[in-house]
Amino acid sequence: MPLATVKIALLWCLAFNYAVLLLWFIVITVAHDLLYRISAPWFRVSTQAFDAINYGGLVAYKSFILFFNVVPYVALVVAT
């Protein structure tokens, strides 16, 4: 597979993943109480734990985006 194709694929993956990350942030910000009411009976977590879990998820997801999309893209740009 040509490197140009890989770079384009990584850029599309980066755009898609950041869109998912932004959507997750917006949903948690706008519909926080609704999501908490829906998930609290299933998992029996406090509001603070719910917020911590979501914040940790956002941080982990962003870290994976950086590690698996941004770093390979920058490496390809620098190498070519």
CORWOTA-V239640 format. One record per pair of residues at least 24 apart in sequence whose C-alpha atoms are under 10 Angstrom apart, sorted by the first residue. I is the first residue (numbers start at 1). GAP is how many residues later the second one is. Records with the same first field share a line. If there is no record, write none. Layout:
I = GAP / GAP
//
This chain:
3 = 73 / 74 / 77
4 = 72 / 73 / 76
6 = 66 / 67 / 70
7 = 62 / 65 / 66 / 67 / 68 / 69 / 70
8 = 65
9 = 60 / 64
10 = 58 / 59 / 60 / 61 / 62 / 63 / 64 / 66
11 = 58 / 59 / 62
12 = 57
13 = 52 / 55 / 56 / 57
14 = 51 / 52 / 54 / 55 / 56 / 59
15 = 50 / 54
17 = 44 / 45 / 47 / 48 / 49 / 52
18 = 43 / 44 / 47 / 48
20 = 41
21 = 36 / 37 / 38 / 40 / 41 / 44
22 = 36
24 = 30 / 33 / 34
25 = 29 / 30 / 33
28 = 26 / 27
//
